Amino acid sequence: MDSMHKSIDIYWAVDSEEYAMKTDERLFETNDLVEQIYGSNFELPEALKGRRFKQTGSTEEMIREFKEFVDKDESWTGIHDSFQVIVNLKEGDDAIIDEDLYEQFTNVSSEVKTKVSFIECERNWCFIAIRGDHNRSPRWYFIDALDEIHTDYPDVCQQLRDNIKGKATTLEWDQKSLEHYIKFFQTKERDLLPPKKKRALEVAEHILQMKLKNKSMNIYEKSAYKEVLNAVTGKSNEAFDFERLAEEWIQVLQPYLKTKRENLRRKRTILNLNNLKSNHKEIILDIDHLSEMLERCMLGDEIDKRIAACIIGTASSQAE
């Protein structure tokens, strides 16, 4: 069958072991077999033909082997990906990180919970790197001098380039600045969520507010609803993982949304979580489940539970 495009690019994602492509070896073997019989529409790069990856259990192992023959000048040129802007921070003529310094940390086996640095700059800013886990990828955030939060990698990288120039002057530990940016980030974190997760918390907030208007509610229920509402709106004295909190609420609301869709007369009408606001009376919330939800999403006071690295730039006049 003819393709609609002259060519396509195929990439392997750098996944954790849980998401690793376990059939990579079979893919290479099958491609050879298909190519010999009637021709394959998936062409391996010339540099890889005739060379087998010995370790194909995970993408990370493939990349390690691939790097070995890249260093031997057995690779092909012209490869570019969406993370090139990040790679360019440490490689090439425009790198802002010294390659020797970078190499010092690449093979470090000891764990650093959170690395915080304070440097002297022309203006105040903060860079925050949130560590990833098996369920979500790492995130980068840059808070500029106007308190605008940048989230796209190319934008964050450009902000780092614009604000880190030459050899940075390290400043002493500034607890006040650190607390300021962490608290500011926590108040804005809900607004930084993907649309569906942000919508889930907005719907949860509405439902909880409507439930609290019920005058027949006992003190125990009222207290529990208020506690959850404060967590959802970021007004709690405790710190919560908004992303996980949103995921928990999606699990609660999804069955009601499914039922609403099934009962819809006009099947072409598109419904989302926001349409559940009018169904707040039918949505049953179990108090014990809500309490367990908060416990699972509570972060505590330690910032190193999620933040892998933080760089705070302080204006020269303020540093003095």
The 8 nearest C-alpha neighbors of each residue, nearest first, counted from 0:
[[1, 2, 3, 40, 39, 4, 38, 37],
 [2, 0, 3, 4, 5, 40, 6, 39],
 [1, 3, 4, 0, 5, 6, 40, 7],
 [2, 4, 1, 5, 6, 0, 7, 40],
 [5, 3, 2, 6, 7, 1, 8, 0],
 [6, 4, 3, 2, 7, 1, 8, 40],
 [7, 5, 4, 8, 2, 3, 40, 9],
 [6, 8, 9, 4, 5, 41, 2, 10],
 [7, 9, 10, 6, 41, 78, 42, 80],
 [10, 8, 7, 11, 41, 43, 42, 12],
 [11, 9, 12, 8, 80, 13, 7, 78],
 [10, 12, 13, 58, 9, 14, 20, 62],
 [11, 13, 14, 10, 58, 19, 59, 20],
 [14, 12, 58, 59, 11, 15, 19, 62],
 [15, 13, 18, 12, 19, 58, 16, 59],
 [14, 16, 17, 18, 19, 13, 133, 59],
 [15, 17, 19, 18, 57, 14, 58, 59],
 [18, 16, 15, 19, 133, 14, 20, 57],
 [19, 17, 16, 15, 14, 20, 57, 133],
 [18, 20, 57, 16, 14, 17, 58, 21],
 [19, 21, 22, 57, 23, 18, 58, 56],
 [22, 20, 56, 23, 19, 57, 55, 24],
 [21, 23, 25, 24, 20, 26, 56, 55],
 [22, 24, 26, 25, 21, 20, 55, 27],
 [25, 23, 26, 27, 22, 55, 28, 21],
 [24, 26, 28, 22, 27, 23, 29, 30],
 [27, 25, 23, 29, 24, 28, 30, 22],
 [28, 26, 30, 24, 25, 29, 31, 23],
 [29, 27, 25, 31, 30, 26, 24, 32],
 [28, 30, 32, 26, 31, 27, 25, 33],
 [29, 31, 27, 33, 28, 32, 34, 26],
 [32, 30, 34, 28, 29, 33, 35, 27],
 [31, 33, 29, 35, 34, 30, 36, 28],
 [34, 32, 30, 36, 35, 31, 39, 38],
 [33, 35, 38, 39, 31, 32, 36, 37],
 [34, 36, 32, 33, 37, 38, 31, 39],
 [37, 35, 33, 34, 38, 32, 39, 31],
 [38, 36, 34, 35, 33, 39, 32, 40],
 [39, 37, 34, 33, 35, 36, 40, 32],
 [38, 40, 34, 41, 33, 30, 42, 37],
 [39, 41, 42, 38, 34, 30, 33, 2],
 [42, 40, 39, 43, 30, 34, 9, 38],
 [43, 41, 40, 44, 39, 30, 45, 34],
 [42, 44, 45, 48, 47, 41, 46, 27],
 [45, 43, 46, 47, 42, 48, 75, 74],
 [44, 46, 48, 47, 43, 75, 42, 49],
 [45, 47, 44, 74, 48, 73, 75, 50],
 [46, 48, 50, 45, 44, 49, 43, 51],
 [49, 47, 45, 50, 46, 43, 44, 51],
 [48, 50, 47, 51, 46, 45, 43, 31],
 [49, 51, 47, 48, 52, 46, 53, 45],
 [52, 50, 53, 49, 47, 48, 27, 24],
 [51, 53, 54, 55, 61, 50, 64, 24],
 [52, 54, 51, 55, 64, 61, 24, 60],
 [55, 53, 52, 60, 56, 61, 57, 64],
 [56, 54, 57, 61, 24, 23, 52, 53],
 [57, 55, 21, 54, 60, 20, 58, 19],
 [58, 56, 19, 59, 60, 55, 20, 16],
 [57, 59, 61, 60, 19, 13, 62, 14],
 [58, 60, 62, 57, 61, 63, 13, 14],
 [61, 59, 63, 57, 62, 58, 54, 55],
 [62, 60, 58, 64, 63, 59, 55, 65],
 [61, 63, 65, 59, 60, 64, 66, 58],
 [64, 62, 60, 66, 65, 61, 59, 67],
 [65, 63, 67, 61, 66, 62, 60, 52],
 [64, 66, 62, 67, 63, 68, 61, 69],
 [65, 67, 69, 63, 64, 68, 62, 70],
 [68, 66, 64, 70, 65, 69, 63, 71],
 [67, 69, 71, 70, 73, 66, 65, 72],
 [70, 68, 66, 74, 72, 71, 73, 67],
 [69, 71, 68, 67, 72, 66, 73, 74],
 [72, 70, 68, 69, 73, 67, 74, 66],
 [71, 73, 69, 70, 74, 68, 75, 67],
 [74, 72, 68, 69, 71, 46, 75, 70],
 [73, 75, 69, 46, 72, 68, 76, 47],
 [74, 76, 46, 77, 73, 44, 78, 45],
 [77, 75, 78, 74, 79, 73, 69, 46],
 [76, 78, 79, 75, 80, 74, 8, 44],
 [79, 77, 76, 80, 75, 83, 8, 74],
 [80, 78, 77, 83, 81, 82, 76, 84],
 [81, 79, 82, 83, 78, 84, 10, 86],
 [80, 82, 83, 79, 84, 85, 153, 152],
 [83, 81, 85, 84, 80, 86, 152, 79],
 [82, 84, 86, 85, 80, 81, 87, 79],
 [85, 83, 87, 82, 86, 153, 156, 88],
 [86, 84, 83, 87, 82, 88, 156, 152],
 [87, 85, 83, 88, 84, 89, 90, 82],
 [88, 86, 90, 84, 89, 85, 94, 83],
 [87, 89, 94, 86, 85, 95, 90, 96],
 [90, 88, 94, 96, 87, 86, 98, 95],
 [91, 89, 87, 94, 88, 86, 98, 92],
 [92, 90, 93, 94, 87, 89, 88, 86],
 [91, 93, 94, 90, 87, 95, 89, 88],
 [94, 92, 91, 95, 87, 88, 90, 89],
 [95, 93, 88, 89, 90, 96, 91, 87],
 [94, 96, 88, 89, 93, 97, 160, 163],
 [97, 95, 89, 94, 88, 98, 101, 100],
 [96, 98, 100, 99, 101, 89, 95, 94],
 [99, 97, 101, 100, 89, 102, 96, 90],
 [100, 98, 102, 101, 97, 103, 96, 104],
 [99, 101, 103, 97, 98, 102, 104, 96],
 [100, 102, 98, 103, 99, 104, 97, 105],
 [101, 103, 105, 99, 104, 100, 98, 106],
 [104, 102, 100, 101, 105, 99, 106, 107],
 [105, 103, 107, 102, 101, 106, 100, 108],
 [106, 104, 102, 107, 103, 101, 108, 100],
 [105, 107, 104, 108, 103, 102, 109, 101],
 [106, 108, 104, 109, 105, 103, 110, 102],
 [109, 107, 106, 110, 105, 104, 111, 103],
 [108, 110, 107, 111, 106, 112, 104, 105],
 [111, 109, 112, 108, 107, 113, 307, 114],
 [112, 110, 113, 109, 114, 307, 303, 308],
 [111, 113, 303, 110, 307, 114, 304, 306],
 [112, 114, 307, 303, 308, 111, 306, 115],
 [113, 115, 308, 309, 307, 116, 111, 112],
 [116, 114, 309, 310, 308, 113, 117, 311],
 [117, 115, 310, 311, 309, 118, 114, 169],
 [116, 118, 311, 170, 169, 310, 312, 172],
 [119, 117, 169, 312, 170, 168, 167, 313],
 [118, 120, 313, 168, 312, 315, 314, 170],
 [121, 119, 314, 313, 122, 312, 315, 118],
 [120, 122, 314, 315, 123, 119, 313, 162],
 [123, 121, 314, 120, 313, 144, 124, 312],
 [124, 122, 313, 144, 314, 312, 143, 120],
 [123, 125, 143, 312, 144, 142, 311, 122],
 [124, 126, 311, 142, 310, 141, 312, 127],
 [125, 127, 141, 310, 309, 140, 142, 311],
 [128, 126, 309, 140, 139, 308, 141, 129],
 [129, 127, 139, 308, 307, 138, 306, 309],
 [130, 128, 306, 138, 137, 307, 305, 139],
 [131, 129, 137, 307, 305, 306, 128, 138],
 [130, 132, 137, 136, 135, 129, 133, 138],
 [131, 133, 134, 135, 136, 130, 137, 15],
 [132, 134, 135, 15, 131, 17, 136, 18],
 [135, 133, 132, 136, 131, 17, 15, 18],
 [136, 134, 132, 131, 133, 137, 130, 138],
 [135, 137, 131, 138, 132, 134, 130, 133],
 [138, 136, 131, 130, 129, 135, 139, 128],
 [139, 137, 129, 128, 136, 140, 130, 131],
 [138, 140, 128, 127, 129, 150, 141, 137],
 [141, 139, 150, 127, 149, 126, 128, 148],
 [140, 142, 126, 149, 148, 125, 155, 143],
 [143, 141, 148, 125, 146, 147, 124, 126],
 [142, 144, 124, 146, 145, 147, 141, 148],
 [145, 143, 123, 124, 146, 122, 142, 147],
 [144, 146, 143, 147, 142, 124, 123, 148],
 [147, 145, 143, 144, 142, 148, 124, 183],
 [146, 148, 145, 143, 142, 149, 144, 141],
 [147, 149, 142, 141, 146, 150, 140, 143],
 [148, 150, 141, 140, 155, 151, 142, 147],
 [149, 151, 140, 139, 152, 155, 148, 141],
 [152, 150, 154, 153, 155, 149, 139, 140],
 [151, 153, 155, 154, 156, 150, 139, 85],
 [154, 152, 156, 155, 151, 84, 157, 85],
 [153, 155, 157, 151, 152, 156, 158, 149],
 [156, 154, 152, 158, 157, 153, 141, 149],
 [157, 155, 159, 153, 158, 154, 152, 160],
 [156, 158, 160, 154, 159, 155, 161, 153],
 [159, 157, 155, 161, 160, 156, 162, 154],
 [160, 158, 156, 162, 157, 161, 163, 155],
 [161, 159, 157, 158, 163, 162, 156, 164],
 [162, 160, 158, 159, 163, 157, 164, 156],
 [161, 163, 159, 160, 164, 158, 120, 121],
 [164, 162, 160, 159, 161, 165, 167, 120],
 [165, 163, 162, 166, 160, 167, 161, 95],
 [164, 166, 167, 163, 95, 168, 162, 160],
 [165, 167, 164, 168, 163, 95, 169, 96],
 [166, 168, 165, 118, 169, 119, 163, 164],
 [169, 167, 119, 118, 170, 166, 120, 117],
 [168, 170, 118, 117, 167, 119, 171, 116],
 [171, 169, 118, 117, 119, 168, 172, 318],
 [170, 172, 173, 117, 169, 118, 116, 318],
 [171, 173, 174, 170, 117, 116, 115, 177],
 [174, 172, 175, 176, 171, 177, 117, 170],
 [175, 173, 177, 176, 178, 172, 179, 171],
 [174, 176, 178, 177, 173, 179, 180, 172],
 [177, 175, 179, 178, 174, 173, 180, 311],
 [176, 178, 174, 179, 180, 175, 181, 173],
 [179, 177, 181, 175, 176, 180, 182, 174],
 [178, 180, 176, 177, 182, 181, 183, 175],
 [179, 181, 183, 177, 182, 178, 184, 176],
 [182, 180, 184, 178, 183, 179, 177, 185],
 [181, 183, 185, 184, 179, 180, 178, 186],
 [184, 182, 180, 186, 181, 185, 179, 187],
 [185, 183, 181, 187, 182, 186, 188, 180],
 [184, 186, 188, 182, 187, 183, 181, 233],
 [187, 185, 183, 184, 188, 233, 182, 189],
 [188, 186, 184, 185, 190, 189, 183, 191],
 [187, 189, 185, 191, 190, 186, 184, 192],
 [188, 190, 191, 192, 187, 241, 197, 186],
 [191, 189, 188, 187, 192, 197, 193, 186],
 [192, 190, 188, 189, 193, 187, 197, 150],
 [191, 193, 197, 189, 190, 196, 194, 242],
 [192, 194, 196, 195, 197, 191, 190, 198],
 [195, 193, 197, 196, 198, 192, 199, 191],
 [196, 194, 198, 197, 193, 199, 272, 192],
 [197, 195, 199, 245, 198, 193, 194, 192],
 [196, 198, 194, 192, 200, 199, 195, 193],
 [197, 199, 201, 195, 196, 200, 194, 202],
 [200, 198, 196, 202, 197, 201, 245, 249],
 [201, 199, 203, 202, 197, 198, 245, 204],
 [200, 202, 198, 204, 203, 199, 205, 197],
 [201, 203, 205, 199, 204, 200, 273, 276],
 [204, 202, 200, 206, 201, 205, 207, 199],
 [203, 205, 201, 207, 202, 206, 200, 228],
 [206, 204, 202, 208, 203, 207, 209, 201],
 [205, 207, 203, 209, 279, 208, 204, 210],
 [208, 206, 210, 204, 209, 205, 203, 211],
 [207, 209, 205, 211, 210, 206, 204, 212],
 [210, 208, 206, 212, 211, 207, 205, 279],
 [211, 209, 207, 212, 208, 213, 206, 279],
 [210, 212, 208, 213, 209, 207, 221, 224],
 [213, 211, 209, 210, 214, 208, 216, 207],
 [212, 214, 211, 215, 210, 216, 209, 221],
 [215, 213, 216, 212, 211, 217, 210, 221],
 [216, 214, 213, 217, 212, 218, 211, 221],
 [215, 217, 214, 213, 221, 220, 218, 211],
 [218, 216, 220, 219, 221, 215, 214, 222],
 [217, 219, 221, 220, 222, 216, 223, 215],
 [220, 218, 222, 221, 217, 223, 216, 224],
 [221, 219, 223, 222, 217, 218, 224, 216],
 [220, 222, 218, 224, 223, 219, 225, 217],
 [221, 223, 225, 219, 220, 224, 218, 226],
 [222, 224, 220, 226, 225, 221, 219, 227],
 [225, 223, 221, 227, 226, 222, 228, 220],
 [226, 224, 228, 222, 227, 223, 229, 221],
 [225, 227, 223, 229, 224, 228, 222, 230],
 [226, 228, 230, 224, 229, 225, 231, 223],
 [229, 227, 225, 231, 230, 226, 224, 204],
 [230, 228, 234, 235, 232, 226, 227, 231],
 [229, 231, 227, 235, 233, 228, 232, 234],
 [230, 232, 228, 229, 233, 227, 200, 204],
 [233, 231, 229, 234, 230, 228, 204, 235],
 [234, 232, 230, 231, 235, 229, 186, 185],
 [235, 233, 229, 232, 230, 236, 231, 228],
 [236, 234, 229, 230, 237, 233, 238, 226],
 [235, 237, 234, 238, 230, 233, 229, 239],
 [238, 236, 235, 299, 239, 297, 300, 298],
 [237, 239, 298, 299, 297, 236, 300, 240],
 [240, 238, 297, 298, 296, 241, 237, 230],
 [239, 241, 296, 243, 242, 244, 298, 297],
 [242, 240, 244, 243, 239, 245, 189, 188],
 [241, 243, 245, 244, 240, 246, 192, 196],
 [242, 244, 246, 245, 241, 240, 296, 247],
 [243, 245, 241, 247, 242, 246, 296, 240],
 [244, 246, 248, 196, 242, 243, 247, 200],
 [247, 245, 243, 249, 244, 248, 242, 250],
 [246, 248, 244, 250, 245, 249, 243, 251],
 [249, 247, 251, 245, 250, 246, 252, 199],
 [248, 250, 246, 252, 251, 247, 253, 199],
 [251, 249, 247, 248, 253, 252, 246, 254],
 [252, 250, 248, 249, 253, 247, 254, 255],
 [251, 253, 249, 255, 250, 254, 248, 256],
 [252, 254, 256, 255, 250, 249, 251, 257],
 [255, 253, 257, 256, 252, 258, 251, 250],
 [256, 254, 258, 257, 253, 252, 259, 282],
 [255, 257, 259, 253, 254, 258, 260, 252],
 [256, 258, 254, 260, 255, 259, 253, 261],
 [259, 257, 261, 255, 260, 256, 262, 254],
 [260, 258, 256, 262, 257, 261, 255, 263],
 [259, 261, 263, 257, 258, 262, 256, 270],
 [260, 262, 258, 259, 263, 257, 264, 266],
 [263, 261, 259, 260, 258, 264, 257, 266],
 [262, 264, 260, 261, 265, 266, 259, 268],
 [265, 263, 266, 262, 261, 260, 268, 267],
 [266, 264, 267, 263, 268, 262, 269, 260],
 [265, 267, 268, 264, 263, 260, 269, 261],
 [268, 266, 265, 269, 264, 263, 270, 260],
 [267, 269, 266, 265, 270, 263, 264, 260],
 [270, 268, 267, 271, 266, 260, 265, 274],
 [271, 269, 274, 268, 260, 272, 273, 256],
 [270, 272, 273, 274, 269, 256, 275, 195],
 [273, 271, 274, 275, 199, 256, 198, 202],
 [272, 274, 271, 275, 276, 202, 198, 199],
 [275, 273, 272, 276, 271, 270, 277, 278],
 [276, 274, 278, 277, 273, 272, 279, 256],
 [275, 277, 278, 274, 279, 273, 202, 206],
 [276, 278, 275, 279, 274, 280, 273, 206],
 [279, 277, 275, 276, 280, 281, 282, 274],
 [278, 280, 206, 282, 281, 276, 277, 275],
 [281, 279, 278, 282, 283, 210, 277, 209],
 [282, 280, 278, 279, 283, 255, 277, 275],
 [283, 281, 279, 280, 284, 278, 255, 252],
 [284, 282, 281, 285, 280, 279, 251, 286],
 [285, 283, 286, 282, 289, 288, 251, 287],
 [284, 286, 288, 287, 289, 283, 290, 220],
 [287, 285, 289, 288, 284, 290, 223, 220],
 [288, 286, 290, 289, 285, 291, 292, 284],
 [289, 287, 291, 285, 290, 286, 292, 284],
 [288, 290, 292, 286, 287, 291, 285, 293],
 [291, 289, 287, 293, 292, 288, 286, 294],
 [292, 290, 294, 288, 293, 289, 287, 295],
 [291, 293, 289, 295, 290, 294, 288, 296],
 [294, 292, 296, 290, 295, 291, 297, 289],
 [293, 295, 291, 297, 292, 296, 290, 298],
 [294, 296, 292, 293, 297, 291, 244, 243],
 [295, 297, 293, 240, 239, 294, 244, 243],
 [298, 296, 239, 294, 295, 293, 299, 238],
 [299, 297, 239, 238, 240, 296, 300, 304],
 [298, 300, 301, 238, 297, 237, 239, 302],
 [299, 301, 302, 298, 238, 237, 304, 303],
 [302, 300, 303, 299, 304, 298, 305, 238],
 [301, 303, 304, 306, 300, 305, 113, 181],
 [302, 304, 306, 113, 305, 301, 112, 307],
 [305, 303, 302, 301, 306, 298, 112, 307],
 [304, 306, 303, 129, 130, 307, 302, 131],
 [307, 305, 129, 303, 308, 130, 128, 302],
 [308, 306, 113, 130, 129, 128, 305, 112],
 [309, 307, 114, 128, 113, 306, 115, 127],
 [308, 310, 127, 115, 126, 114, 128, 116],
 [311, 309, 116, 126, 125, 115, 117, 312],
 [312, 310, 125, 117, 124, 116, 118, 126],
 [311, 313, 124, 118, 123, 120, 119, 117],
 [314, 312, 123, 119, 120, 122, 318, 118],
 [313, 315, 122, 121, 120, 123, 317, 316],
 [314, 316, 318, 317, 120, 121, 119, 313],
 [317, 315, 319, 318, 314, 121, 313, 122],
 [316, 318, 314, 319, 315, 313, 123, 122],
 [319, 317, 315, 316, 314, 313, 119, 170],
 [318, 317, 316, 315, 314, 119, 313, 170]]
